[in-house]
């Protein structure tokens, strides 16, 4: 499989904390939402695929098991549903940044 984030897929991703991983996923989520709302199909698809790639790398991280892995797989399922079904989805696209932002803040606070 060819990864967009090949250096992360090679193992660096698994050295990041869950907060750092999900903060990065959240950045791609926000990019995907922005391009989705602007009807820019090419940029949306790129951001969406990067988001899924990072989320899949997180799900595949052997440190995250049990409830944490179940939540990660559920997040993946629900975010795909949000993009596929738009306003008919149980979670609106505009709500996803609120889910991911605390992870980015925690990751940033841990670095400083």
URCORFEN-V855447 format. One record per residue. RES is the residue in one small letter. SS is DSSP state (2 for helix, 1 for strand, 0 for the rest). OMEGA is omega in radians with two decimals (999 if undefined). Layout:
res = {RES & RES}
ss = {SS & SS}
omega = {OMEGA & OMEGA}
//
This chain:
res = {x & x & x & x & x & x & x & x & x & x & x & x & x & x & x & x & x & x & x & x & x & x & x & x & x & x & x & x & x & x & x & x & x & x & x & x & x & x & x & x & x & x & x & x & x & x & x & x & x & x & x & x & x & x & x & x & x & x & x & x & x & x & x & x & x & x & x & x & x & x & x & x & x & x & x & x & x & x & x & x & x & x & x & x & x & x & x & x & x & x & x & x & x & x & x & x & x & x & x & x & x & x & x & x & x & x & x & x & x & x & x & x}
ss = {0 & 0 & 0 & 0 & 0 & 2 & 2 & 2 & 2 & 0 & 0 & 2 & 2 & 2 & 2 & 0 & 0 & 2 & 2 & 2 & 2 & 2 & 2 & 2 & 2 & 2 & 2 & 2 & 2 & 2 & 2 & 2 & 2 & 2 & 2 & 2 & 2 & 0 & 0 & 0 & 2 & 2 & 2 & 2 & 2 & 2 & 2 & 2 & 2 & 2 & 2 & 2 & 2 & 2 & 2 & 2 & 2 & 2 & 2 & 0 & 0 & 0 & 0 & 0 & 0 & 2 & 2 & 2 & 2 & 2 & 2 & 2 & 2 & 2 & 2 & 2 & 2 & 2 & 2 & 2 & 2 & 2 & 2 & 2 & 2 & 2 & 2 & 2 & 0 & 0 & 0 & 0 & 2 & 2 & 2 & 2 & 2 & 2 & 2 & 2 & 2 & 2 & 2 & 2 & 2 & 2 & 2 & 2 & 2 & 2 & 2 & 0}
omega = {3.11 & -3.12 & 2.99 & 3.13 & -3.01 & 3.12 & 3.08 & -3.14 & -3.12 & 3.07 & -3.11 & -3.12 & -3.07 & 3.05 & 3.14 & 3.07 & 3.10 & 3.12 & 3.12 & 3.14 & -3.08 & 3.02 & 3.09 & 3.06 & -3.13 & 3.09 & 3.12 & 3.08 & -3.13 & 3.08 & -3.14 & 3.12 & -3.11 & -3.10 & 3.07 & -3.12 & 3.11 & -3.13 & 3.07 & -3.02 & -3.09 & -3.12 & 3.10 & -3.10 & 3.10 & -3.13 & 3.14 & 3.13 & 3.07 & 3.11 & 3.14 & 3.13 & 3.14 & 3.11 & 3.10 & 3.06 & 3.11 & 3.13 & -3.13 & 3.13 & -3.05 & 3.10 & -3.06 & -3.09 & 3.03 & -3.09 & -3.12 & 3.14 & 3.10 & 3.11 & 3.14 & 3.13 & 3.09 & 3.08 & 3.14 & 3.14 & -3.07 & -3.13 & 3.05 & 3.10 & 3.13 & 3.13 & -3.10 & -3.02 & 3.07 & -3.07 & 3.11 & -3.12 & 3.11 & 3.07 & -3.13 & 3.12 & -3.10 & -3.13 & -3.05 & 3.10 & 3.11 & 3.10 & -3.02 & -3.05 & 3.13 & 3.09 & 3.12 & 3.12 & 3.11 & 3.13 & -3.14 & 3.14 & 3.14 & -3.10 & -3.06 & 999}
//
